[in-house]
Structure formats: C-alpha cells, structure tokens
Amino acid sequence: MKPIQVGLLGIGTVGSGTFNVLRRNQEEIRRRAGRGIEITMVADLDTERAQSIVGTGVKVVKDAREVIANPDIDIVIELIGGYGIARTLVLEAIAAGKHVVTANKALLAVHGTEIFAAASGRGVMVAFEAAVAGGIPIIKALREGLTANSIQWIAGIINGTTNFILSEMRDKGLDFDVVLKEAQRLGYAEADPTFDIEGVDAAHKVTLMSAIAFGIPVQFDKAYVEGITQLGATDIKYAEQLGYRIKLLGITKRVSQGIELRVHPSLVPSKRLIANVEGAMNAVVVHGDAVGATLYYGKGAGSEPTASAVIADLVDITRLHTADPHHRVPHLAFQPDAMSDLAVLPMREVVTSYYLRMRVADEAGVLARVTGLLAGAGISIDAVLQREADEVSGEGGTSTDLIILTHNTREGTMDDALAQLQQLPTVLAPIVRIRKEELN
C-alpha cells in the first residue's frame, strides 16, 4: 500500500520536530500504522528555511492553499496557530475532504464547535492530541482510555511557563516580575507572555478537556480565567508553611448544578503528586467514578514532545481514514447527537475553600471584627494564623499579616464578604484571596 501523503502548514518549532521524528522513526511508524506516512508538501512563508529543513525530496510552497488543493494530499497538519487564517485554512481543508491534525488549542477552544460540525458533515477527522499538554496523551486517555467512567473532575498544570515561574518563586523566594524576566531570558517565556501568565493558554486547554470529559460543546467564553501576575513571594512562603504549594490549575468539575470551568492559582496540599510537579513540566489529574484518580505527567511543550502527539494523530487517521465515519471515535468522545446541554456555572456559583491574607493594624479587636464579619456571612473558618509583617501602619503602629483558611463556601458569598472586609479601617492593603483545592 502506498504511503499516505501529508501536507504541513507551518514548519516552525513543532513542524520541524514533526518532520524529523517522522523521518527518524518511519519504519516503526509504518509497522504500527499499516502503511507509510510521508510529509510530501510543506507551506511556509520562509521557503528557503523550510527547504533547508526538509531537503530536496519535499515540495515547499509559500501559499498554504496550494497544499489544500493538491489532490494527492490526504492529511493536512495545521501548525500556524492563532484564530485567524488558521481557521480559514482548516475549514477549507475540511471542505476539500482532507483530514486535519492540529496543535492549535486557541482555534479549537473558540471555534471548535463549528470545525467539528464541518468535519462530521464532510466525513473527515480533526485530530488534536498536540493541542493539550504537548507530549502527554491526555486527549486519547479522555476520549478512549477512560470511556467507561463518568468523569467527576479534572485538574491540570497545563502551562509550562507559569509552572516554571511558580517553581522558581518558591525555590528562590523571588517575586513574579523578577522570575518572569529570568524565564524570558532562558526561553521559557515568550517576549509577550500574556496568554501564558494571564491563564488564557491554560483556559483554552481545559475548555477542550471539559468538552471531552462531559460531552458538552466547547465554551471558552464561559471559562473563568485568572493568571499569576498578582501572586507574591509572601503568599507562596505562607502556603508552604501551611503545607500547601501554589499552582496555576485548569479545573473542570461536574457538580449538581452544572459544570465548573475555571483557571486560577490554587493552594494544593504538598502531599499531592501534582503539587510536586516542578519547572516547565505538565501534569493532569483525572478523577473517574470507576478508576478513581489517574495522573498524566510529562513535557507539555517543545519540538519533539509535541511532535510525538502530532504523529500519534497521523497514525490514528492512517488506520481509520477508510473506515465508516460512524465507526470512528467522535471528536469530543460523545456521539454528536448525544451531547449534553449542561450549563457552565458562573464563577459566583462555584463552591470551594479559600486562603485569605489581610495586612491589618496590629491592635486589639481586629481579629474579632474580621472573624465576626465572616461568621455573619456564613463563612466557616478552618484555621487562623498571624505573622509579623515588619511594616509600619498608617497610624504609626505596627501591622501584621492575618492568614485565614476557610471551609467550602460559594464564591459569590466570599466576594460579598471580602468587599465588606476591605472597608474596615484596620485592613491596610488589598486582601489577597487564593482558592484552595484539596483534590481528593
């Protein structure tokens, strides 16, 4: 059987890794797929550089539409990124009857419903293992490996840049701005790191996992997104003293009222495996009713780790592309006519526990006023600690850090209570609120 022919749109870091791994392991991949898989055409604006990577045996063009129009191309790999031209090209490839492999989490999180519907209508596959957690096969685990389970929740460290920054802040006691500059110098953070540090990249990924886990449409616009830019070394130090580590988590959870979909810094007990994931590594915990908690760990980015996921998708499509479309695994694991209309909850309706840090005047009665106000709001306190802040308050007296851990309460209730606490004249600075996730 002649090799299946693949067209590659964009040969940057992941594209070059895909080409090199496919060429290096071609015999083993052929034995697994049942036929050869060859990238025979590449589109890239820098044709000279692209040609130097692929050699003379591969056709290189500047216009991606030449790849899509080529009748010999069976699969199109989209590695351009972004929401714009990538969406147009993916839809055009689907319309032309091409299967698509993409690492573009932003595209699928925002336009996935449209893209998957178009692919189903045309009888082609859109595979996207590389879009979430790089080389970790989490999409396949959710779509196939855990298909017997009713998934209860997912919590993931799914952005390596932010995990590197938080790890360095904890190890070295440095503040965010200092570590960000170091991360940029070392190449862990982009020149414009906004999508990473503000939590947007993680939200794209958890949106896709949520859709697969619960059989709901992709709804990135419903996700609550909070990054790490406001975190200070002080809170990371206090969390450590309390037996927790702070991680930026993507969380999605099935509750009685609907689905939670959120990204934010979280205190995680230090004894949890996921709390000990350091540096730029990724990890995802999936909790199913039958299997319990399962952990998936590995490199969440990089040329060859991500290429590993791209090529796994190529092999899947090669095995299945002649099969009746109804016999393939659905894009979002559930049959398209059996998707759920469960609502994504507004953040104010989410129930979790909290870490609060208040810089307060060190004087009699402050703790009683704070705890009394929380009690009046129906917020139960788990623990209270006091730490010297070594700073002078506005009245010339000393100030202290009041740290409170709460039991579970509704986010909206906490929002309202914090607004009242902030008005107290003895609260000297903006209150720090970090959500706490036990993950048990």
C-alpha positions, 0 to 999 in steps of 0.5 A: 500500500502506498504511503499516505501523503501529508501536507504541513502548514507551518514548519516552525518549532513543532513542524520541524520536530514533526518532520524529523521524528517522522523521518527518524522513526518511519519504519516503526511508524509504518509497522504500527500504522499499516502503511507509510506516512510521508510529509510530501508538501510543506507551506511556509512563508520562509521557503528557503528555511523550510527547504533547508529543513526538509531537503530536496525530496519535499515540495515547499510552497509559500501559499498554504492553499496550494497544499489544500488543493493538491489532490494527492494530499490526504492529511493536512497538519495545521501548525500556524496557530492563532484564530485567524487564517488558521481557521480559514485554512482548516475549514477549507481543508475540511471542505476539500475532504482532507483530514486535519491534525492540529496543535492549535488549542486557541482555534479549537477552544473558540471555534471548535464547535463549528470545525467539528460540525464541518468535519462530521458533515464532510466525513473527515477527522480533526485530530488534536492530541498536540493541542493539550499538554504537548507530549502527554496523551491526555486527549486519547486517555479522555476520549478512549482510555477512560470511556467507561467512567463518568468523569467527576473532575479534572485538574491540570498544570497545563502551562509550562511557563507559569509552572516554571515561574511558580517553581522558581518563586518558591525555590528562590523566594523571588517575586513574579516580575523578577522570575518572569524576566529570568524565564524570558531570558532562558526561553521559557517565556515568550517576549509577550507572555500574556496568554501564558501568565494571564491563564488564557493558554491554560483556559483554552486547554481545559475548555477542550478537556471539559468538552471531552470529559462531559460531552458538552460543546466547547465554551471558552467564553464561559471559562473563568480565567485568572493568571499569576501576575498578582501572586507574591513571594509572601503568599507562596512562603505562607502556603508552604508553611501551611503545607500547601504549594501554589499552582496555576490549575485548569479545573473542570468539575461536574457538580449538581448544578452544572459544570465548573470551568475555571483557571486560577492559582490554587493552594494544593496540599504538598502531599499531592503528586501534582503539587510536586510537579516542578519547572516547565513540566505538565501534569493532569489529574483525572478523577473517574467514578470507576478508576478513581484518580489517574495522573498524566505527567510529562513535557507539555511543550517543545519540538519533539514532545509535541511532535510525538502527539502530532504523529500519534494523530497521523497514525490514528487517521492512517488506520481509520481514514477508510473506515465508516465515519460512524465507526470512528471515535467522535471528536469530543468522545460523545456521539454528536447527537448525544451531547449534553446541554449542561450549563457552565456555572458562573464563577459566583456559583462555584463552591470551594475553600479559600486562603485569605491574607489581610495586612491589618493594624496590629491592635486589639479587636481586629481579629474579632471584627474580621472573624465576626464579619465572616461568621455573619456571612456564613463563612466557616473558618478552618484555621487562623494564623498571624505573622509579623509583617515588619511594616509600619501602619498608617497610624504609626503602629505596627501591622501584621499579616492575618492568614485565614483558611476557610471551609467550602463556601460559594464564591459569590458569598466570599466576594460579598464578604471580602468587599465588606472586609476591605472597608474596615479601617484596620485592613491596610492593603488589598486582601489577597484571596487564593482558592484552595483545592484539596483534590481528593 
